[in-house]
């Protein structure tokens, strides 16, 4: 089982954000999801998880998924219900 991810951003209501939840099974899927919405391409080593706490509205132990940012150091792109080990997985 992977982790559930939803968009980060104050422009979405919690109901709207939850309607956009997707499950990612591995690092490559997470990277693909992030890069679908980013202008500058993100690399695996640019991704970090920051624990936010338990969100009773949605019953998630919530994490911010952040990427390196030249201007701000890092910025949030997604919320998740867990963390995953970030590794490059080769398809052979």
N, C-alpha and C positions, 0 to 999 in steps of 0.2 A: 504494500500500500504506500502511496506517495503522500504528498502534502497538498492541502487545498490552498489556493491562492485567489485573492481578489484585488482589484485596483486600490491603490492608496491615493488619497486626495480628498480634500474637503469639499470638492465640487459635487460629490456623489452622496446621496442619502444612503443610510445603511441598507435599506431594502434594495435600492438600485445596485449598490456594490455587491450585495449577496446574490443578486440575479446574474452576476458576471463571474461567479466562482468557477474555477477550473482546477482539475487535479493534475499535478505533474508527478511523474514516477521517478525521474532521475535528473541529474545536473544538466544534461543536454536539453531536455524538455524545458527546464526552467530558463536556461539561457535563450532558447528559441522564443519562449513566451515574452521575456523581457525585450528581446531585440525586435519583436514585431511592433513595439510601440516606441522605441527609442530612435532618435535622430542619429546619434553617434553610436556605433556598434560597441556593445559591452563584451568583455572577455570574462571567462569563469573566475579569474583571480580578482576581478573587480566587485564580486558579489559578497555581501556580508549579511548576517542575520542579527537583529537586535531585539531582545525580549521586551515586550510592552506590558505584559500582564494578562490576567484573565478578563475577557469581555463577556459579561453576563448576558448581553443582548443576543449573542450568537453562540454562546457556549464554546468559545475558542480560547485556548491559551495562546495569545496572539503574539506574533513576531512581525517586525518590519523587515522587508527584504530591501536592502539598500545597494546602490552602486556608486563607485567612485565618480566624483564630479570635480572638474578642474576649478570651477568657481566656488563651490561650497564645501569641498572635501568629500562629502557623500550626501546622497539624497535618497529618500524613500521612493520606491516604484510600486511595491506590492505589499499587502499584508498576507500572512500565512497562519495556518493553525499548527505549525511545527517547523523544525529545521531539517536540513539534509546535509550530508557530507558532499562538498563540492569537488567532484572529480570528473576528469574527461573520460568519457566512455567511448571506446572505439567500436564501430560496427564493422565486423569482418565477414 
